């Protein structure tokens, strides 16, 4: 094992401990604040977001929109793979930040547009990361893995504990999935995903502060997704 792999394994262990912690006082306060912001948003906005998320999930699994030409040789080192991945995360952070500032400054209607755009940015990043780690993103089970990573990145701590355990035992779990993607219970998955994803982004729909919130939140949310994805794939790459 190389020195870089030792470092990656140490970072992974710290991250794994974080994923298994119980909800802290600050976590509960943050969740309470998010719920209050959520209640300020009109119900019709929530319906738009729900439909957008549901369509995104189906498009990611069944469609061909999210593909990537980014690949590395099969024998590429972890250092080489993750250097490319970190570069990709930085590029997508900047893209998402600019997009968030523009849509946030446009008020609530432009704020609506940010949700599907940001989802697209995040999904494209995830597909690139998976490909750079050497996984086949045309396999629907690998796409499902990306959606669980997506959910893990933005879940409450309680939900995070559950998803982490599923991903930790992914090889066993995925082996029991139906071979036909249409046989999977997408309704349950969509409902769980909708309940937890991107609550922090609701503040971008509020007047005055929307642009600043959009730029900063998008930048941090993409960084959070990148970190989560890297550690999820490290669990598979560095497993004994």
C-alpha positions in Angstrom: 0.0 0.0 0.0 1.3 3.4 -0.9 1.7 6.4 1.4 -1.2 8.1 -0.3 -3.4 5.0 0.2 -2.5 5.1 3.9 -3.5 8.7 4.1 -6.8 8.0 2.3 -7.6 5.1 4.6 -7.0 7.3 7.6 -9.3 10.0 6.2 -11.9 7.3 5.5 -11.8 6.0 9.0 -12.4 9.5 10.4 -15.3 10.0 8.0 -16.8 6.6 8.9 -16.9 7.5 12.5 -18.6 10.7 11.6 -21.3 8.9 9.6 -22.1 6.6 12.6 -22.4 9.4 15.2 -25.8 10.1 16.8 -27.5 13.5 16.2 -25.7 16.2 18.2 -27.3 19.3 19.8 -26.1 21.4 16.9 -27.5 18.9 14.4 -30.9 19.2 16.0 -30.8 23.0 16.1 -29.8 23.1 12.4 -32.7 20.7 11.5 -35.1 22.9 13.5 -33.9 26.0 11.6 -34.3 24.2 8.3 -37.8 23.2 9.2 -38.7 26.8 10.0 -37.3 28.0 6.6 -39.2 25.2 4.9 -42.5 26.4 6.4 -41.9 29.9 4.9 -41.9 28.5 1.4 -45.3 28.3 -0.4 -46.8 24.8 -0.8 -46.8 25.1 -4.6 -43.0 25.5 -4.4 -42.7 22.3 -2.5 -44.8 20.5 -5.1 -42.5 21.8 -7.9 -39.4 20.6 -6.0 -41.0 17.2 -5.4 -41.8 16.7 -9.1 -38.4 17.9 -10.2 -36.6 15.5 -7.9 -38.8 12.6 -9.0 -38.1 13.3 -12.7 -34.3 13.7 -12.0 -34.2 10.3 -10.3 -36.0 8.6 -13.2 -33.8 10.4 -15.7 -30.6 9.4 -13.9 -31.6 5.7 -13.8 -33.3 5.2 -17.2 -32.0 8.0 -19.3 -28.8 8.6 -21.1 -28.4 12.3 -20.1 -25.9 11.7 -17.4 -23.0 10.0 -19.2 -19.3 10.7 -19.1 -16.3 10.2 -21.3 -13.8 10.7 -18.4 -11.9 7.5 -17.9 -8.5 6.4 -16.6 -6.5 3.2 -17.3 -7.7 0.2 -15.2 -4.3 0.1 -13.4 -4.4 3.9 -12.5 -3.3 4.6 -8.9 -5.6 5.9 -6.2 -3.5 9.1 -6.2 -4.0 9.7 -9.9 -7.7 9.0 -9.7 -8.3 11.3 -6.8 -6.2 14.1 -8.1 -8.5 14.1 -11.2 -11.6 13.9 -8.9 -10.5 16.8 -6.7 -10.0 18.9 -9.8 -13.5 18.0 -11.0 -15.0 18.9 -7.7 -13.3 22.3 -7.8 -14.6 23.0 -11.3 -18.2 22.0 -10.4 -18.0 24.1 -7.2 -17.2 27.2 -9.1 -19.9 26.4 -11.7 -22.5 25.9 -9.0 -21.5 29.0 -7.1 -21.9 31.2 -10.2 -25.2 29.6 -11.0 -26.5 30.0 -7.4 -25.6 33.7 -7.3 -27.4 34.4 -10.6 -30.6 32.5 -9.8 -30.6 33.7 -6.2 -30.5 37.3 -7.3 -33.5 36.8 -9.6 -36.0 36.3 -6.8 -38.3 33.4 -6.1 -39.0 32.6 -9.7 -35.4 32.3 -10.6 -34.9 30.5 -7.4 -37.2 27.8 -8.7 -34.9 27.3 -11.7 -31.9 26.7 -9.4 -33.2 23.4 -8.1 -33.2 21.4 -11.4 -30.0 23.2 -12.6 -28.1 22.4 -9.4 -29.4 18.8 -9.4 -28.0 18.4 -12.9 -24.6 19.8 -11.9 -24.4 17.5 -8.9 -25.4 14.4 -10.9 -22.9 15.1 -13.6 -20.2 15.5 -11.0 -21.2 12.2 -9.4 -21.1 10.4 -12.7 -17.6 11.8 -13.4 -16.4 10.7 -10.0 -17.7 7.2 -10.4 -16.1 6.9 -13.8 -12.8 8.2 -12.6 -12.8 5.5 -9.8 -13.3 2.9 -12.6 -17.0 2.1 -12.2 -19.4 1.6 -15.1 -22.1 4.3 -14.9 -24.2 2.6 -17.5 -25.0 -0.1 -15.0 -28.3 0.9 -13.3 -27.0 -0.5 -10.0 -24.1 1.9 -10.1 -26.5 4.7 -10.8 -28.5 3.7 -7.8 -25.4 3.8 -5.7 -24.8 7.4 -6.8 -28.3 8.3 -5.8 -27.7 6.8 -2.3 -24.5 8.8 -2.1 -26.5 11.9 -3.1 -29.0 11.2 -0.3 -26.3 10.5 2.2 -24.6 13.8 1.6 -27.7 15.8 2.5 -29.5 13.7 5.1 -30.3 14.3 8.7 -27.9 12.4 11.0 -30.5 9.8 11.8 -31.2 9.0 8.2 -27.4 9.3 7.4 -26.8 6.4 9.9 -29.2 4.2 8.0 -27.9 5.0 4.5 -24.3 4.6 5.6 -24.9 1.1 6.8 -26.5 0.2 3.4 -23.6 1.6 1.5 -21.1 -0.1 3.8 -22.7 -3.4 2.8 -23.3 -2.4 -0.8 -22.0 -5.6 -2.5 -24.5 -7.7 -0.5 -27.3 -5.2 -0.9 -26.8 -4.7 -4.7 -26.6 -8.5 -5.2 -30.2 -8.7 -4.1 -31.5 -5.9 -6.3 -33.7 -6.9 -9.3 -31.8 -7.1 -12.6 -34.5 -5.1 -14.2 -34.5 -1.5 -13.0 -38.3 -1.2 -13.5 -38.9 -3.8 -10.8 -37.3 -1.6 -8.2 -39.6 0.3 -5.8 -38.8 3.8 -6.9 -41.8 5.3 -5.1 -40.4 4.6 -1.7 -36.9 5.7 -2.7 -38.2 9.0 -4.1 -40.3 9.7 -1.0 -37.3 9.2 1.3 -35.0 11.3 -1.0 -37.5 14.1 -1.2 -37.9 14.4 2.6 -34.2 15.0 3.2 -32.5 16.5 0.1 -31.2 20.1 0.0 -33.3 21.7 2.8 -30.6 24.3 3.2 -31.3 25.5 -0.3 -34.8 26.7 0.7 -33.2 30.0 2.1 -32.2 30.9 -1.5 -35.9 31.5 -2.3 -36.1 34.2 0.3 -35.8 37.9 -0.8 -32.7 40.1 -0.3 -30.4 37.2 0.9 -31.1 34.9 -2.1 -28.0 35.7 -4.2 -25.5 35.4 -1.3 -27.1 32.3 0.0 -27.2 30.8 -3.5 -23.5 31.3 -4.2 -22.2 30.2 -0.8 -24.6 27.3 -0.3 -24.0 25.9 -3.8 -20.3 26.0 -3.3 -20.4 24.2 0.0 -23.1 21.7 -1.1 -21.0 20.6 -4.0 -17.9 20.3 -1.8 -20.0 18.2 0.6 -21.1 15.9 -2.1 -17.6 15.5 -3.5 -16.3 14.6 -0.1 -19.1 12.1 0.6 -18.7 10.5 -2.9 -14.9 10.1 -2.5 -15.3 8.4 0.9 -18.1 6.1 -0.3 -16.0 4.9 -3.2 -12.9 4.6 -0.9 -15.0 2.1 1.1 -15.2 -0.1 -2.0 -11.7 0.6 -3.3 -9.8 0.1 0.0 -11.9 -2.7 1.4 -9.8 -5.8 2.3 
